[in-house]
Amino acid sequence: MKIILINSPIRLKANPSCIPYGLATIASTLREYGFDVEIYDINALRPSKNEIITTLSKKKWDIIGISGLITTYQFQKWLITEIKNIKPDGIIISGGGLATSNSTFLFNKTDVDITVHGEGEDTMLNLCQTLQSGKNLNEIDGISFRQNANVIVNPKRKNIKNLDSIPFPAWDLLPMEIYLKNPIWGTNAVNSSSFKEGIKVTRSMNIISSRGCPFACNFCYHLFGNSDYRFRSAKNVIEEIEVLVDQYRVDFIGFVDDNMMASEKRLLEFCDLMEKKKFPITWGCHGRVTSAKQEILNRMAEVGCVWIGYGIESGSQKILDAMNKRVTVSQAKEAIINTRKASIYANTTFIFGYPSESLETIQETINFKREMNINCPSFFATPYPCTPLYEQMKHIIGNEEAFIQSLGDATDFSINCTSFDNELLFFLKDRMDNNKDVISSFASLL
């Protein structure tokens, strides 16, 4: 069988810098079992819609698998229609964040044949083998599918326990030079940081070394479930880095795990192996402020860590508690201080306009940013489907399809979760993004 895996376009205002990691490991898995697999990386190539239609019309295929976050819904809806026009009997599968969180919605609004929920490697292999043999789809865990006029929802598949069993991404099926020439997050900060003189990132690449998150923030959607945190062995991750350095001359690795620092033991094992290998690279990751111990950060810095991203989200304890962040403002401050002491760039993100946001909580965040000498914009609070925040805001969301289409590239304003009117909301966000007082300025608006 000929299988085409499609990477949906996302954040078109930015250059593509992160490979579609999950899609590429699915491709590797299928190829290991003899399937003819191709990746059509629309996000990297950025073809026009006419070019997409022409390309898919010329290719021979039996199955098309489309992957994408919920923000790719509008594109997937268009693409599925066009694919059915090209080949009405072709099998279309959708997987990833959109298909996992909104499978029923996808069946109602598009002509998709099958959706894959959660991790895709084992499910797609099982699915393609079953389709090739003509056996019953009812036996495959982790999918939904059309059967006559009905949609059958099969039992959930258990997550893969041993992540080391998953093959490395099929880099050769991707337009790697496009990704390598576009700096991943953090590299601009590293290249311009005076405290890291002599470092110059030229070819960066992303790696996922763990899956899941042991925490449950109310605004966050967990593709792999809320509590099933698993990680690859340090040895396995080092072996992947070795391939990227040797074959692609990569000099910066960006770990895109939700929290690479969640397992202190595994992190220290990784650092020990990095020291032995002496790779000519630097690296960055995302962490949680509760994991930012000084001795751990110092060790990470010794083996090339130059960037850590922290989701601070708010300088108000009231808002942090509402988010179920399970951290304190003081812990966030300590994490930033410790990271800077280790000569690691501490990147921070903030969420603005969370339910119960007030002038006082906004001012607290402004004060936090000033005290910590942070200058960065914030993201609007956005209730994504299948999150507690979505359920909390469901009464004002209205038409589900219109709301999902409004999500844009996951950075745009889509809904006002506060008691402020929109005009005042935007005014206050501008003040917070620029660290300007809101309490004193509010009087001028009355």
C-alpha positions as CSV (number, residue, x, y, z in Angstrom):
1,M,0.0,0.0,0.0
2,K,1.1,3.5,-0.8
3,I,0.7,5.9,2.2
4,I,1.1,9.7,2.1
5,L,1.4,11.5,5.5
6,I,0.5,15.2,5.4
7,N,1.9,17.8,7.8
8,S,-0.8,20.6,7.9
9,P,0.4,24.2,7.8
10,I,0.5,26.2,11.0
11,R,1.7,29.7,12.1
12,L,2.3,30.8,8.5
13,K,3.6,34.1,9.8
14,A,6.7,32.3,11.0
15,N,9.3,30.3,9.2
16,P,9.0,26.5,9.7
17,S,11.7,25.5,12.3
18,C,10.4,22.4,14.1
19,I,10.0,19.1,12.2
20,P,6.6,17.3,12.5
21,Y,8.2,14.9,15.0
22,G,5.3,12.5,15.6
23,L,4.5,12.3,11.9
24,A,8.1,11.4,11.2
25,T,8.2,8.7,13.8
26,I,5.0,7.2,12.4
27,A,6.6,7.2,9.0
28,S,9.6,5.4,10.4
29,T,7.4,2.8,12.1
30,L,5.4,2.1,8.9
31,R,8.5,1.9,6.8
32,E,10.1,-0.7,9.2
33,Y,7.1,-2.9,8.5
34,G,7.4,-2.7,4.7
35,F,4.9,0.1,3.8
36,D,5.7,2.6,1.1
37,V,5.5,5.9,2.9
38,E,5.9,9.5,1.8
39,I,5.6,12.7,3.8
40,Y,4.1,15.7,2.1
41,D,5.3,18.5,4.4
42,I,2.9,21.3,3.5
43,N,4.0,23.4,6.5
44,A,7.6,23.4,5.4
45,L,7.0,23.8,1.7
46,R,4.2,26.4,1.9
47,P,2.6,25.6,-1.5
48,S,-0.5,27.3,-2.7
49,K,-3.9,25.5,-2.5
50,N,-3.7,25.0,-6.3
51,E,-0.3,23.5,-6.0
52,I,-1.5,21.1,-3.2
53,I,-4.4,19.9,-5.4
54,T,-2.1,19.4,-8.4
55,T,0.5,17.6,-6.4
56,L,-1.9,15.2,-4.8
57,S,-3.7,14.6,-8.2
58,K,-0.4,13.4,-9.7
59,K,0.6,11.1,-6.9
60,K,-0.5,7.5,-6.5
61,W,-1.7,6.5,-3.1
62,D,-4.1,4.3,-1.2
63,I,-4.2,6.1,2.2
64,I,-3.6,9.7,3.2
65,G,-3.0,10.5,6.8
66,I,-3.3,14.1,7.9
67,S,-1.9,15.4,11.1
68,G,-2.4,18.7,12.9
69,L,-3.4,20.6,16.0
70,I,-7.0,21.9,16.4
71,T,-5.9,25.2,14.8
72,T,-5.5,23.3,11.5
73,Y,-9.3,22.5,11.4
74,Q,-10.1,25.0,8.6
75,F,-7.3,23.7,6.4
76,Q,-8.1,20.0,7.1
77,K,-11.8,20.6,6.3
78,W,-10.8,22.1,2.9
79,L,-8.2,19.5,2.2
80,I,-10.4,16.5,3.0
81,T,-13.0,17.8,0.5
82,E,-10.4,18.2,-2.2
83,I,-8.9,14.8,-1.6
84,K,-12.3,13.2,-1.9
85,N,-12.8,15.0,-5.2
86,I,-9.5,13.7,-6.4
87,K,-10.0,10.1,-5.3
88,P,-13.5,9.3,-3.8
89,D,-12.5,5.8,-2.8
90,G,-9.2,6.8,-1.2
91,I,-9.0,6.4,2.6
92,I,-8.5,9.6,4.6
93,I,-7.2,9.3,8.2
94,S,-6.8,12.3,10.5
95,G,-4.6,12.2,13.7
96,G,-3.0,14.5,16.2
97,G,-4.5,17.1,18.4
98,L,-7.6,17.9,16.3
99,A,-8.6,14.3,15.7
100,T,-8.0,13.3,19.3
101,S,-9.8,16.2,21.0
102,N,-12.6,16.7,18.4
103,S,-13.1,13.4,16.6
104,T,-16.9,13.5,16.6
105,F,-16.9,17.1,15.4
106,L,-14.5,16.1,12.6
107,F,-16.8,13.3,11.4
108,N,-19.8,15.7,11.5
109,K,-18.1,18.5,9.5
110,T,-15.9,16.6,7.1
111,D,-15.8,13.4,5.0
112,V,-12.9,11.9,7.0
113,D,-13.0,8.1,7.0
114,I,-11.0,7.3,10.2
115,T,-9.5,9.3,13.1
116,V,-6.6,8.2,15.3
117,H,-6.6,9.2,18.9
118,G,-3.5,9.9,20.9
119,E,-0.2,8.3,20.0
120,G,0.0,7.3,16.4
121,E,2.9,4.9,15.9
122,D,1.3,1.6,17.0
123,T,-2.2,2.6,16.0
124,M,-1.3,3.6,12.5
125,L,0.7,0.4,12.0
126,N,-2.1,-1.7,13.3
127,L,-4.6,0.3,11.1
128,C,-2.6,0.1,7.9
129,Q,-2.0,-3.7,8.3
130,T,-5.7,-4.2,8.9
131,L,-6.7,-2.1,5.9
132,Q,-4.2,-4.0,3.7
133,S,-5.5,-7.4,4.8
134,G,-9.2,-6.4,4.7
135,K,-9.9,-7.3,8.3
136,N,-12.4,-5.7,10.6
137,L,-11.6,-2.2,12.0
138,N,-13.5,-3.0,15.1
139,E,-10.5,-4.8,16.5
140,I,-8.2,-1.7,16.5
141,D,-8.0,0.3,19.7
142,G,-7.5,4.0,19.5
143,I,-9.6,4.8,16.4
144,S,-13.0,6.0,15.3
145,F,-14.3,5.1,11.8
146,R,-17.3,5.3,9.6
147,Q,-19.5,2.2,9.2
148,N,-22.3,2.8,6.8
149,A,-24.2,5.8,8.3
150,N,-22.7,5.4,11.8
151,V,-19.4,6.4,13.4
152,I,-17.9,3.6,15.5
153,V,-15.7,4.7,18.5
154,N,-13.3,1.9,19.5
155,P,-11.8,1.6,23.0
156,K,-8.8,3.8,23.8
157,R,-5.4,2.4,23.1
158,K,-2.9,2.2,26.0
159,N,0.1,4.5,25.6
160,I,3.4,3.1,24.6
161,K,5.3,2.1,27.7
162,N,8.8,1.9,26.3
163,L,9.4,5.0,24.2
164,D,12.9,3.7,23.3
165,S,11.1,1.1,21.1
166,I,9.9,3.9,18.8
167,P,12.3,4.4,15.8
168,F,14.0,7.8,15.2
169,P,12.1,10.2,12.9
170,A,12.3,9.6,9.1
171,W,14.4,12.7,8.6
172,D,15.2,11.6,5.0
173,L,11.5,12.0,4.1
174,L,11.4,15.7,5.3
175,P,12.8,18.8,3.6
176,M,15.5,19.0,6.3
177,E,17.4,21.9,4.9
178,I,14.3,24.1,5.3
179,Y,14.1,23.3,9.0
180,L,17.9,23.5,9.6
181,K,18.2,26.9,8.2
182,N,15.4,28.4,10.2
183,P,16.4,28.9,13.9
184,I,14.3,27.1,16.5
185,W,13.0,29.0,19.5
186,G,15.7,30.2,21.8
187,T,18.5,30.4,19.2
188,N,18.0,34.1,18.5
189,A,18.3,34.8,22.2
190,V,21.4,32.6,22.5
191,N,23.1,34.2,19.5
192,S,22.5,37.7,20.9
193,S,23.2,37.0,24.6
194,S,26.2,38.7,25.9
195,F,26.7,36.2,28.7
196,K,27.3,33.4,26.2
197,E,30.0,35.0,24.0
198,G,31.4,32.8,21.3
199,I,28.3,30.7,20.8
200,K,26.7,30.9,17.4
201,V,23.8,28.6,16.4
202,T,23.6,27.9,12.7
203,R,21.7,24.6,12.3
204,S,19.1,23.7,14.9
205,M,16.7,20.8,15.3
206,N,14.0,19.7,17.7
207,I,13.8,16.4,19.7
208,I,11.0,15.0,21.9
209,S,12.5,13.1,24.8
210,S,9.4,12.4,26.8
211,R,5.6,12.3,26.4
212,G,2.9,13.6,28.7
213,C,3.0,15.9,31.7
214,P,2.6,15.0,35.4
215,F,0.6,18.2,36.0
216,A,-2.9,19.4,35.0
217,C,-3.1,23.1,34.3
218,N,-6.7,24.0,33.5
219,F,-5.8,25.7,30.2
220,C,-3.6,22.9,28.8
221,Y,-4.7,20.1,26.5
222,H,-2.9,16.8,27.0
223,L,-2.7,14.7,23.9
224,F,-1.3,11.7,25.8
225,G,-3.5,12.0,28.8
226,N,-3.3,14.0,32.0
227,S,-1.1,11.8,34.2
228,D,0.8,9.3,31.9
229,Y,4.2,10.9,31.9
230,R,6.9,8.7,30.2
231,F,10.4,9.4,29.1
232,R,13.0,7.9,26.8
233,S,16.3,6.7,28.3
234,A,19.2,9.1,28.4
235,K,21.2,6.7,26.2
236,N,18.5,6.6,23.5
237,V,18.3,10.4,23.4
238,I,22.1,10.7,23.1
239,E,22.0,8.3,20.2
240,E,19.6,10.5,18.4
241,I,21.7,13.6,19.0
242,E,24.7,11.7,17.6
243,V,22.9,11.0,14.3
244,L,21.8,14.7,14.0
245,V,25.3,15.9,14.7
246,D,27.0,13.4,12.3
247,Q,24.5,13.4,9.4
248,Y,23.0,16.9,9.6
249,R,25.8,19.0,11.3
250,V,23.3,20.2,13.9
251,D,24.8,22.6,16.5
252,F,21.7,23.3,18.7
253,I,19.1,20.9,20.0
254,G,15.7,22.2,21.2
255,F,13.9,19.7,23.4
256,V,10.1,20.3,22.8
257,D,8.9,18.1,25.7
258,D,6.3,19.7,27.9
259,N,8.8,19.5,30.8
260,M,12.2,17.8,30.1
261,M,13.2,18.5,33.7
262,A,10.4,16.4,35.2
263,S,12.6,13.4,36.0
264,E,15.7,14.7,37.9
265,K,17.3,11.3,37.7
266,R,17.0,10.9,34.0
267,L,18.1,14.5,33.4
268,L,21.3,14.0,35.4
269,E,22.0,10.7,33.5
270,F,21.6,12.7,30.3
271,C,24.0,15.4,31.5
272,D,26.6,12.7,32.4
273,L,26.4,11.2,28.9
274,M,26.6,14.6,27.3
275,E,29.8,15.3,29.2
276,K,31.3,12.0,27.9
277,K,30.3,12.6,24.3
278,K,31.5,16.2,24.2
279,F,29.2,17.1,21.3
280,P,30.0,20.5,19.6
281,I,26.4,21.7,20.4
282,T,24.4,23.7,22.8
283,W,20.8,22.9,23.7
284,G,17.6,24.2,25.3
285,C,14.5,22.8,26.8
286,H,11.2,23.6,28.6
287,G,11.0,23.2,32.4
288,R,8.9,23.9,35.4
289,V,9.8,26.4,38.0
290,T,9.5,23.7,40.8
291,S,12.3,21.8,39.0
292,A,14.8,24.7,38.9
293,K,17.2,23.7,41.6
294,Q,20.5,25.5,41.5
295,E,22.7,22.4,41.5
296,I,20.6,20.9,38.6
297,L,20.8,24.1,36.6
298,N,24.5,24.4,37.1
299,R,25.0,20.8,35.9
300,M,22.9,21.5,32.8
301,A,24.9,24.5,32.0
302,E,28.2,22.6,32.3
303,V,27.1,20.3,29.4
304,G,25.8,23.0,27.0
305,C,22.3,24.0,28.2
306,V,21.9,27.7,27.3
307,W,18.1,28.2,27.2
308,I,15.2,27.1,29.4
309,G,11.6,28.1,28.8
310,Y,9.3,28.5,31.8
311,G,5.5,29.0,31.6
312,I,5.2,31.6,34.4
313,E,1.7,32.6,33.1
314,S,1.0,35.2,35.9
315,G,2.6,37.1,38.7
316,S,-0.6,36.8,40.7
317,Q,-1.1,33.9,43.1
318,K,-4.9,34.3,42.6
319,I,-4.6,33.6,38.9
320,L,-2.0,30.8,39.3
321,D,-4.4,29.1,41.7
322,A,-7.3,29.5,39.3
323,M,-5.2,27.9,36.6
324,N,-4.3,25.0,38.8
325,K,-0.6,25.7,38.2
326,R,0.4,24.3,41.6
327,V,3.2,26.7,41.9
328,T,3.8,29.9,43.8
329,V,4.9,33.3,42.7
330,S,8.0,33.0,44.9
331,Q,8.9,29.7,43.3
332,A,8.7,31.4,39.9
333,K,11.0,34.2,41.0
334,E,13.5,31.8,42.5
335,A,13.6,29.7,39.3
336,I,14.4,32.7,37.1
337,I,17.1,33.9,39.6
338,N,18.6,30.4,39.7
339,T,18.6,30.0,36.0
340,R,20.3,33.3,35.4
341,K,22.9,32.4,38.1
342,A,23.7,29.3,36.0
343,S,24.2,31.6,33.0
344,I,21.3,30.0,31.2
345,Y,18.8,32.2,29.4
346,A,15.5,32.1,31.2
347,N,12.7,32.5,28.7
348,T,9.2,33.3,30.2
349,T,5.7,33.2,28.9
350,F,2.6,34.8,30.3
351,I,-1.1,34.4,29.8
352,F,-3.3,37.4,29.9
353,G,-7.1,37.7,30.4
354,Y,-7.7,34.5,32.4
355,P,-11.2,34.3,34.0
356,S,-11.2,36.3,37.3
357,E,-8.4,38.6,35.9
358,S,-8.7,42.0,37.5
359,L,-6.8,45.3,37.5
360,E,-5.1,44.1,40.7
361,T,-4.0,40.7,39.2
362,I,-2.7,42.4,36.1
363,Q,-0.8,44.9,38.2
364,E,0.7,42.1,40.2
365,T,2.0,40.5,36.9
366,I,3.4,43.9,35.8
367,N,5.2,44.3,39.2
368,F,6.5,40.7,38.8
369,K,7.9,41.4,35.3
370,R,9.5,44.7,36.5
371,E,11.1,43.1,39.5
372,M,12.5,40.2,37.4
373,N,13.5,42.6,34.6
374,I,11.3,40.8,32.1
375,N,10.1,42.4,28.9
376,C,7.9,40.2,26.8
377,P,4.4,40.1,25.4
378,S,1.7,37.8,26.7
379,F,-0.8,35.4,25.1
380,F,-4.5,35.8,25.4
381,A,-6.1,33.1,27.6
382,T,-7.7,30.7,25.1
383,P,-10.1,27.8,26.1
384,Y,-9.1,24.9,23.9
385,P,-11.6,22.0,23.6
386,C,-11.2,19.1,26.1
387,T,-9.6,21.4,28.7
388,P,-11.2,22.5,32.0
389,L,-11.0,26.1,30.8
390,Y,-13.1,25.2,27.8
391,E,-15.8,23.7,30.0
392,Q,-15.7,26.8,32.2
393,M,-16.2,29.1,29.2
394,K,-18.6,27.0,27.3
395,H,-21.5,29.2,28.1
396,I,-20.0,32.1,26.1
397,I,-18.3,30.1,23.3
398,G,-21.5,29.7,21.2
399,N,-21.1,28.0,17.8
400,E,-18.3,25.4,18.2
401,E,-17.2,25.4,14.6
402,A,-17.0,29.2,14.4
403,F,-15.0,29.3,17.6
404,I,-12.5,26.6,16.4
405,Q,-12.1,28.5,13.1
406,S,-11.4,31.7,15.1
407,L,-8.4,30.1,16.8
408,G,-6.1,31.1,14.0
409,D,-2.5,30.2,14.6
410,A,-3.0,29.8,18.4
411,T,-1.7,33.3,19.1
412,D,-4.6,35.4,18.0
413,F,-7.4,36.7,20.1
414,S,-10.5,34.5,19.9
415,I,-12.6,35.1,23.0
416,N,-12.8,37.4,26.0
417,C,-12.7,35.3,29.2
418,T,-12.9,38.3,31.5
419,S,-15.5,40.8,32.7
420,F,-13.7,43.7,30.8
421,D,-15.1,44.8,27.5
422,N,-13.0,44.1,24.5
423,E,-11.7,47.6,24.1
424,L,-10.5,47.8,27.7
425,L,-9.1,44.2,27.5
426,F,-6.8,45.2,24.6
427,F,-5.8,48.4,26.3
428,L,-4.9,46.5,29.5
429,K,-3.0,43.9,27.6
430,D,-0.9,46.5,25.9
431,R,-0.1,48.1,29.3
432,M,0.9,44.7,30.7
433,D,3.0,43.8,27.7
434,N,4.9,47.0,28.1
435,N,5.2,46.9,31.9
436,K,3.1,50.0,32.4
437,D,0.9,50.6,35.4
438,V,-2.8,49.8,35.0
439,I,-4.2,50.9,38.4
440,S,-3.1,54.6,37.9
441,S,-4.0,54.6,34.2
442,F,-7.4,53.2,34.6
443,A,-8.7,56.4,36.2
444,S,-8.1,58.2,32.9
445,L,-10.6,56.0,31.2
446,L,-13.5,56.8,33.5
